[in-house]
Amino acid sequence: MDFNRTYTEHQRLLMEAARAPSEGFRLAHAAAASHLAEQIGRAHRAIGAAAAPAWETLAAPARDSLASPGRTATGYAS
């Protein structure tokens, strides 16, 4: 996995979700970002990276909240 490319894509999806013109687009971008976070978390876990739990937290339990209006472009609640 090219982590830099995947991190960039994750951030782009979060920004797209934040400025989406409709609820449907926002949810689609947020779901895609969550899916990428899950992939990053698994890859980190496989190599023993300390960041794995943080990415897994963004992915699994945050699937619904990631798409909620209270989320910011960074993916963290404000």
N, CA, C and O atoms as a printed pandas DataFrame, in Angstrom:
     atom_number atom_name residue_name chain_id  residue_number  x_coord  y_coord  z_coord
0              1         N          MET        A               1    0.849   -1.184    0.000
1              2        CA          MET        A               1    0.000    0.000    0.000
2              3         C          MET        A               1    0.887    1.239    0.000
3              4         O          MET        A               1    1.839    1.330    0.776
4              5         N          ASP        A               2    0.578    2.168   -0.854
5              6        CA          ASP        A               2    1.252    3.467   -0.858
6              7         C          ASP        A               2    0.522    4.341    0.160
7              8         O          ASP        A               2   -0.515    4.930   -0.145
8              9         N          PHE        A               3    1.074    4.420    1.374
9             10        CA          PHE        A               3    0.387    5.134    2.444
10            11         C          PHE        A               3    0.168    6.604    2.116
11            12         O          PHE        A               3   -0.913    7.134    2.372
12            13         N          ASN        A               4    1.154    7.264    1.563
13            14        CA          ASN        A               4    0.984    8.685    1.257
14            15         C          ASN        A               4   -0.174    8.918    0.298
15            16         O          ASN        A               4   -0.976    9.829    0.501
16            17         N          ARG        A               5   -0.263    8.110   -0.733
17            18        CA          ARG        A               5   -1.361    8.246   -1.695
18            19         C          ARG        A               5   -2.700    7.959   -1.021
19            20         O          ARG        A               5   -3.686    8.655   -1.262
20            21         N          THR        A               6   -2.728    6.930   -0.177
21            22        CA          THR        A               6   -3.982    6.554    0.482
22            23         C          THR        A               6   -4.398    7.594    1.520
23            24         O          THR        A               6   -5.584    7.902    1.641
24            25         N          TYR        A               7   -3.437    8.139    2.271
25            26        CA          TYR        A               7   -3.753    9.220    3.216
26            27         C          TYR        A               7   -4.328   10.421    2.473
27            28         O          TYR        A               7   -5.300   11.032    2.918
28            29         N          THR        A               8   -3.716   10.754    1.334
29            30        CA          THR        A               8   -4.179   11.889    0.537
30            31         C          THR        A               8   -5.596   11.659    0.034
31            32         O          THR        A               8   -6.437   12.556    0.094
32            33         N          GLU        A               9   -5.854   10.466   -0.457
33            34        CA          GLU        A               9   -7.195   10.146   -0.952
34            35         C          GLU        A               9   -8.214   10.197    0.189
35            36         O          GLU        A               9   -9.328   10.685   -0.003
36            37         N          HIS        A              10   -7.848    9.705    1.360
37            38        CA          HIS        A              10   -8.736    9.746    2.519
38            39         C          HIS        A              10   -9.086   11.196    2.861
39            40         O          HIS        A              10  -10.251   11.526    3.085
40            41         N          GLN        A              11   -8.068   12.053    2.898
41            42        CA          GLN        A              11   -8.297   13.459    3.222
42            43         C          GLN        A              11   -9.168   14.127    2.157
43            44         O          GLN        A              11  -10.053   14.917    2.487
44            45         N          ARG        A              12   -8.920   13.813    0.876
45            46        CA          ARG        A              12   -9.720   14.386   -0.209
46            47         C          ARG        A              12  -11.190   13.991   -0.065
47            48         O          ARG        A              12  -12.082   14.818   -0.252
48            49         N          LEU        A              13  -11.435   12.730    0.265
49            50        CA          LEU        A              13  -12.816   12.274    0.445
50            51         C          LEU        A              13  -13.499   12.978    1.611
51            52         O          LEU        A              13  -14.680   13.314    1.523
52            53         N          LEU        A              14  -12.772   13.203    2.697
53            54        CA          LEU        A              14  -13.357   13.926    3.832
54            55         C          LEU        A              14  -13.690   15.371    3.445
55            56         O          LEU        A              14  -14.726   15.901    3.848
56            57         N          MET        A              15  -12.818   15.998    2.672
57            58        CA          MET        A              15  -13.086   17.374    2.233
58            59         C          MET        A              15  -14.276   17.412    1.280
59            60         O          MET        A              15  -15.105   18.319    1.351
60            61         N          GLU        A              16  -14.359   16.424    0.387
61            62        CA          GLU        A              16  -15.509   16.344   -0.523
62            63         C          GLU        A              16  -16.800   16.146    0.268
63            64         O          GLU        A              16  -17.828   16.741   -0.057
64            65         N          ALA        A              17  -16.747   15.320    1.295
65            66        CA          ALA        A              17  -17.936   15.098    2.132
66            67         C          ALA        A              17  -18.353   16.394    2.817
67            68         O          ALA        A              17  -19.541   16.701    2.912
68            69         N          ALA        A              18  -17.375   17.144    3.289
69            70        CA          ALA        A              18  -17.675   18.388    4.006
70            71         C          ALA        A              18  -18.327   19.438    3.110
71            72         O          ALA        A              18  -19.119   20.252    3.584
72            73         N          ARG        A              19  -18.004   19.424    1.842
73            74        CA          ARG        A              19  -18.571   20.441    0.946
74            75         C          ARG        A              19  -19.545   19.861   -0.088
75            76         O          ARG        A              19  -19.833   20.488   -1.108
76            77         N          ALA        A              20  -20.035   18.677    0.191
77            78        CA          ALA        A              20  -20.965   18.019   -0.735
78            79         C          ALA        A              20  -22.244   18.834   -0.901
79            80         O          ALA        A              20  -22.745   19.423    0.057
80            81         N          PRO        A              21  -22.767   18.862   -2.131
81            82        CA          PRO        A              21  -23.970   19.638   -2.392
82            83         C          PRO        A              21  -25.260   18.974   -1.892
83            84         O          PRO        A              21  -26.313   19.610   -1.848
84            85         N          SER        A              22  -25.172   17.705   -1.519
85            86        CA          SER        A              22  -26.379   17.019   -1.051
86            87         C          SER        A              22  -26.008   15.966   -0.012
87            88         O          SER        A              22  -24.852   15.560    0.109
88            89         N          GLU        A              23  -27.000   15.547    0.717
89            90        CA          GLU        A              23  -26.835   14.511    1.735
90            91         C          GLU        A              23  -26.305   13.216    1.108
91            92         O          GLU        A              23  -25.441   12.555    1.684
92            93         N          GLY        A              24  -26.815   12.863   -0.051
93            94        CA          GLY        A              24  -26.388   11.635   -0.719
94            95         C          GLY        A              24  -24.908   11.649   -1.064
95            96         O          GLY        A              24  -24.198   10.674   -0.817
96            97         N          PHE        A              25  -24.443   12.756   -1.638
97            98        CA          PHE        A              25  -23.025   12.870   -1.964
98            99         C          PHE        A              25  -22.179   12.875   -0.696
99           100         O          PHE        A              25  -21.123   12.245   -0.654
100          101         N          ARG        A              26  -22.635   13.578    0.335
101          102        CA          ARG        A              26  -21.900   13.635    1.592
102          103         C          ARG        A              26  -21.741   12.246    2.188
103          104         O          ARG        A              26  -20.651   11.865    2.616
104          105         N          LEU        A              27  -22.827   11.495    2.214
105          106        CA          LEU        A              27  -22.772   10.139    2.750
106          107         C          LEU        A              27  -21.879    9.230    1.922
107          108         O          LEU        A              27  -21.145    8.412    2.478
108          109         N          ALA        A              28  -21.930    9.362    0.599
109          110        CA          ALA        A              28  -21.103    8.530   -0.273
110          111         C          ALA        A              28  -19.617    8.815   -0.058
111          112         O          ALA        A              28  -18.819    7.884    0.048
112          113         N          HIS        A              29  -19.242   10.086    0.007
113          114        CA          HIS        A              29  -17.836   10.436    0.225
114          115         C          HIS        A              29  -17.378   10.004    1.617
115          116         O          HIS        A              29  -16.269    9.493    1.774
116          117         N          ALA        A              30  -18.217   10.204    2.615
117          118        CA          ALA        A              30  -17.864    9.813    3.975
118          119         C          ALA        A              30  -17.712    8.296    4.094
119          120         O          ALA        A              30  -16.815    7.813    4.785
120          121         N          ALA        A              31  -18.579    7.554    3.427
121          122        CA          ALA        A              31  -18.472    6.092    3.454
122          123         C          ALA        A              31  -17.192    5.630    2.774
123          124         O          ALA        A              31  -16.529    4.710    3.254
124          125         N          ALA        A              32  -16.842    6.258    1.667
125          126        CA          ALA        A              32  -15.596    5.906    0.973
126          127         C          ALA        A              32  -14.387    6.225    1.851
127          128         O          ALA        A              32  -13.434    5.448    1.896
128          129         N          ALA        A              33  -14.419    7.364    2.550
129          130        CA          ALA        A              33  -13.325    7.727    3.456
130          131         C          ALA        A              33  -13.220    6.717    4.594
131          132         O          ALA        A              33  -12.118    6.338    4.988
132          133         N          SER        A              34  -14.345    6.286    5.115
133          134        CA          SER        A              34  -14.357    5.306    6.190
134          135         C          SER        A              34  -13.773    3.970    5.709
135          136         O          SER        A              34  -13.028    3.310    6.433
136          137         N          HIS        A              35  -14.117    3.593    4.497
137          138        CA          HIS        A              35  -13.591    2.352    3.917
138          139         C          HIS        A              35  -12.064    2.440    3.785
139          140         O          HIS        A              35  -11.357    1.485    4.107
140          141         N          LEU        A              36  -11.564    3.577    3.315
141          142        CA          LEU        A              36  -10.115    3.756    3.215
142          143         C          LEU        A              36   -9.458    3.714    4.589
143          144         O          LEU        A              36   -8.392    3.119    4.743
144          145         N          ALA        A              37  -10.073    4.332    5.582
145          146        CA          ALA        A              37   -9.526    4.298    6.940
146          147         C          ALA        A              37   -9.428    2.855    7.433
147          148         O          ALA        A              37   -8.468    2.482    8.107
148          149         N          GLU        A              38  -10.419    2.061    7.093
149          150        CA          GLU        A              38  -10.406    0.649    7.475
150          151         C          GLU        A              38   -9.233   -0.068    6.810
151          152         O          GLU        A              38   -8.529   -0.841    7.460
152          153         N          GLN        A              39   -9.020    0.183    5.521
153          154        CA          GLN        A              39   -7.909   -0.439    4.802
154          155         C          GLN        A              39   -6.562    0.000    5.383
155          156         O          GLN        A              39   -5.658   -0.818    5.552
156          157         N          ILE        A              40   -6.436    1.287    5.684
157          158        CA          ILE        A              40   -5.201    1.803    6.271
158          159         C          ILE        A              40   -4.960    1.156    7.633
159          160         O          ILE        A              40   -3.840    0.749    7.942
160          161         N          GLY        A              41   -6.005    1.064    8.441
161          162        CA          GLY        A              41   -5.880    0.428    9.753
162          163         C          GLY        A              41   -5.417   -1.019    9.656
163          164         O          GLY        A              41   -4.559   -1.453   10.424
164          165         N          ARG        A              42   -5.983   -1.760    8.717
165          166        CA          ARG        A              42   -5.569   -3.161    8.533
166          167         C          ARG        A              42   -4.114   -3.246    8.087
167          168         O          ARG        A              42   -3.361   -4.087    8.579
168          169         N          ALA        A              43   -3.715   -2.381    7.159
169          170        CA          ALA        A              43   -2.329   -2.385    6.680
170          171         C          ALA        A              43   -1.370   -2.009    7.804
171          172         O          ALA        A              43   -0.299   -2.602    7.936
172          173         N          HIS        A              44   -1.752   -1.030    8.607
173          174        CA          HIS        A              44   -0.914   -0.641    9.746
174          175         C          HIS        A              44   -0.810   -1.789   10.744
175          176         O          HIS        A              44    0.273   -2.074   11.255
176          177         N          ARG        A              45   -1.918   -2.440   11.017
177          178        CA          ARG        A              45   -1.920   -3.561   11.971
178          179         C          ARG        A              45   -0.985   -4.670   11.457
179          180         O          ARG        A              45   -0.259   -5.279   12.242
180          181         N          ALA        A              46   -1.003   -4.929   10.148
181          182        CA          ALA        A              46   -0.187   -5.993    9.562
182          183         C          ALA        A              46    1.311   -5.731    9.711
183          184         O          ALA        A              46    2.100   -6.670    9.808
184          185         N          ILE        A              47    1.699   -4.466    9.729
185          186        CA          ILE        A              47    3.127   -4.147    9.862
186          187         C          ILE        A              47    3.494   -3.722   11.290
187          188         O          ILE        A              47    4.638   -3.361   11.563
188          189         N          GLY        A              48    2.520   -3.770   12.184
189          190        CA          GLY        A              48    2.778   -3.442   13.586
190          191         C          GLY        A              48    2.911   -1.956   13.862
191          192         O          GLY        A              48    3.554   -1.558   14.833
192          193         N          ALA        A              49    2.310   -1.136   13.017
193          194        CA          ALA        A              49    2.403    0.320   13.195
194          195         C          ALA        A              49    1.555    0.770   14.382
195          196         O          ALA        A              49    0.453    0.268   14.605
196          197         N          ALA        A              50    2.084    1.710   15.121
197          198        CA          ALA        A              50    1.386    2.218   16.301
198          199         C          ALA        A              50    0.107    2.973   15.946
199          200         O          ALA        A              50   -0.774    3.122   16.793
200          201         N          ALA        A              51   -0.007    3.448   14.714
201          202        CA          ALA        A              51   -1.176    4.231   14.300
202          203         C          ALA        A              51   -2.393    3.366   13.976
203          204         O          ALA        A              51   -3.478    3.905   13.759
204          205         N          ALA        A              52   -2.244    2.060   13.936
205          206        CA          ALA        A              52   -3.352    1.180   13.550
206          207         C          ALA        A              52   -4.634    1.436   14.341
207          208         O          ALA        A              52   -5.693    1.569   13.730
208          209         N          PRO        A              53   -4.586    1.510   15.665
209          210        CA          PRO        A              53   -5.832    1.726   16.416
210          211         C          PRO        A              53   -6.542    3.029   16.059
211          212         O          PRO        A              53   -7.772    3.080   16.042
212          213         N          ALA        A              54   -5.784    4.072   15.777
213          214        CA          ALA        A              54   -6.410    5.353   15.424
214          215         C          ALA        A              54   -7.183    5.232   14.118
215          216         O          ALA        A              54   -8.309    5.719   14.012
216          217         N          TRP        A              55   -6.585    4.586   13.130
217          218        CA          TRP        A              55   -7.274    4.417   11.848
218          219         C          TRP        A              55   -8.470    3.484   11.990
219          220         O          TRP        A              55   -9.516    3.711   11.381
220          221         N          GLU        A              56   -8.320    2.451   12.780
221          222        CA          GLU        A              56   -9.439    1.531   12.988
222          223         C          GLU        A              56  -10.595    2.233   13.689
223          224         O          GLU        A              56  -11.758    1.944   13.408
224          225         N          THR        A              57  -10.288    3.146   14.593
225          226        CA          THR        A              57  -11.326    3.919   15.276
226          227         C          THR        A              57  -12.061    4.813   14.288
227          228         O          THR        A              57  -13.284    4.938   14.355
228          229         N          LEU        A              58  -11.323    5.436   13.370
229          230        CA          LEU        A              58  -11.963    6.269   12.352
230          231         C          LEU        A              58  -12.866    5.445   11.445
231          232         O          LEU        A              58  -13.890    5.936   10.969
232          233         N          ALA        A              59  -12.491    4.207   11.207
233          234        CA          ALA        A              59  -13.237    3.376   10.262
234          235         C          ALA        A              59  -14.464    2.734   10.884
235          236         O          ALA        A              59  -15.590    3.077   10.526
236          237         N          ALA        A              60  -14.264    1.821   11.797
237          238        CA          ALA        A              60  -15.358    0.985   12.279
238          239         C          ALA        A              60  -16.464    1.734   13.006
239          240         O          ALA        A              60  -17.567    1.831   12.468
240          241         N          PRO        A              61  -16.232    2.264   14.188
241          242        CA          PRO        A              61  -17.337    2.883   14.904
242          243         C          PRO        A              61  -17.757    4.216   14.317
243          244         O          PRO        A              61  -18.864    4.683   14.585
244          245         N          ALA        A              62  -16.914    4.828   13.535
245          246        CA          ALA        A              62  -17.218    6.162   13.023
246          247         C          ALA        A              62  -17.950    6.138   11.689
247          248         O          ALA        A              62  -18.161    7.196   11.096
248          249         N          ARG        A              63  -18.339    4.985   11.205
249          250        CA          ARG        A              63  -18.986    4.920    9.890
250          251         C          ARG        A              63  -20.179    5.871    9.800
251          252         O          ARG        A              63  -20.295    6.623    8.832
252          253         N          ASP        A              64  -21.061    5.846   10.791
253          254        CA          ASP        A              64  -22.220    6.735   10.752
254          255         C          ASP        A              64  -21.844    8.150   11.160
255          256         O          ASP        A              64  -22.260    9.116   10.521
256          257         N          SER        A              65  -21.055    8.275   12.226
257          258        CA          SER        A              65  -20.735    9.607   12.709
258          259         C          SER        A              65  -19.816   10.341   11.746
259          260         O          SER        A              65  -19.841   11.571   11.698
260          261         N          LEU        A              66  -19.005    9.620   10.977
261          262        CA          LEU        A              66  -18.132   10.263    9.996
262          263         C          LEU        A              66  -18.972   11.016    8.979
263          264         O          LEU        A              66  -18.552   12.047    8.453
264          265         N          ALA        A              67  -20.148   10.498    8.710
265          266        CA          ALA        A              67  -21.010   11.123    7.711
266          267         C          ALA        A              67  -21.962   12.143    8.314
267          268         O          ALA        A              67  -22.777   12.726    7.599
268          269         N          SER        A              68  -21.872   12.360    9.598
269          270        CA          SER        A              68  -22.812   13.280   10.237
270          271         C          SER        A              68  -22.402   14.735   10.034
271          272         O          SER        A              68  -21.224   15.012    9.810
272          273         N          PRO        A              69  -23.328   15.651   10.104
273          274        CA          PRO        A              69  -23.027   17.061    9.876
274          275         C          PRO        A              69  -22.001   17.643   10.842
275          276         O          PRO        A              69  -21.373   18.652   10.521
276          277         N          GLY        A              70  -21.811   17.043   12.011
277          278        CA          GLY        A              70  -20.875   17.565   12.993
278          279         C          GLY        A              70  -19.427   17.258   12.701
279          280         O          GLY        A              70  -18.544   17.676   13.450
280          281         N          ARG        A              71  -19.160   16.534   11.623
281          282        CA          ARG        A              71  -17.783   16.187   11.287
282          283         C          ARG        A              71  -17.135   17.320   10.503
283          284         O          ARG        A              71  -17.811   18.090    9.819
284          285         N          THR        A              72  -15.822   17.408   10.614
285          286        CA          THR        A              72  -15.090   18.431    9.874
286          287         C          THR        A              72  -14.314   17.791    8.740
287          288         O          THR        A              72  -14.330   16.570    8.588
288          289         N          ALA        A              73  -13.647   18.589    7.955
289          290        CA          ALA        A              73  -12.866   18.074    6.828
290          291         C          ALA        A              73  -11.734   17.168    7.295
291          292         O          ALA        A              73  -11.250   16.351    6.511
292          293         N          THR        A              74  -11.306   17.284    8.521
293          294        CA          THR        A              74  -10.227   16.433    9.020
294          295         C          THR        A              74  -10.742   15.079    9.452
295          296         O          THR        A              74   -9.951   14.161    9.674
296          297         N          GLY        A              75  -12.054   14.931    9.578
297          298        CA          GLY        A              75  -12.628   13.676   10.008
298          299         C          GLY        A              75  -12.847   13.593   11.497
299          300         O          GLY        A              75  -13.346   12.583   11.995
300          301         N          TYR        A              76  -12.486   14.632   12.217
301          302        CA          TYR        A              76  -12.663   14.639   13.662
302          303         C          TYR        A              76  -13.774   15.613   14.038
303          304         O          TYR        A              76  -13.943   16.658   13.409
304          305         N          ALA        A              77  -14.511   15.258   15.052
305          306        CA          ALA        A              77  -15.609   16.122   15.491
306          307         C          ALA        A              77  -15.050   17.438   15.989
307          308         O          ALA        A              77  -13.983   17.483   16.602
308          309         N          SER        A              78  -15.777   18.503   15.721
309          310        CA          SER        A              78  -15.310   19.813   16.176
310          311         C          SER        A              78  -15.907   20.158   17.524
311          312         O          SER        A              78  -15.627   21.226   18.067
